[in-house]
Amino acid sequence: MSGTEIIFAVDESPEGGYEARALGHSIFTQADSLEELRGMVRDAVSCHFEDEARPSVIRLHIVRDELLAS
């Protein structure tokens, strides 16, 4: 899988912080800040894949709901 990418859907957690789930893989992690989440995602990918199979790109798709008064 080297040379490919892995995509994580990132949502704000109801309890605070952020949650990231890999699309197409059984990888989940969470953190209090986006900066911390980036490190947690890298660590989770490193733990999940062997060196030669590790994707070369990690993409974070950050989803946010924002309410506006009309």
Stockholm file with secondary structure:
# STOCKHOLM 1.0

chainA/1-70         MSGTEIIFAVDESPEGGYEARALGHSIFTQADSLEELRGMVRDAVSCHFEDEARPSVIRLHIVRDELLAS
#=GR chainA/1-70 SS CTTCEEEEEEEECTTSSEEEEETTSCCEEEESSHHHHHHHHHHHHHHHSCGGGSCSEEEEEEECCCCCCC
#=GC SS_cons        CTTCEEEEEEEECTTSSEEEEETTSCCEEEESSHHHHHHHHHHHHHHHSCGGGSCSEEEEEEECCCCCCC
//
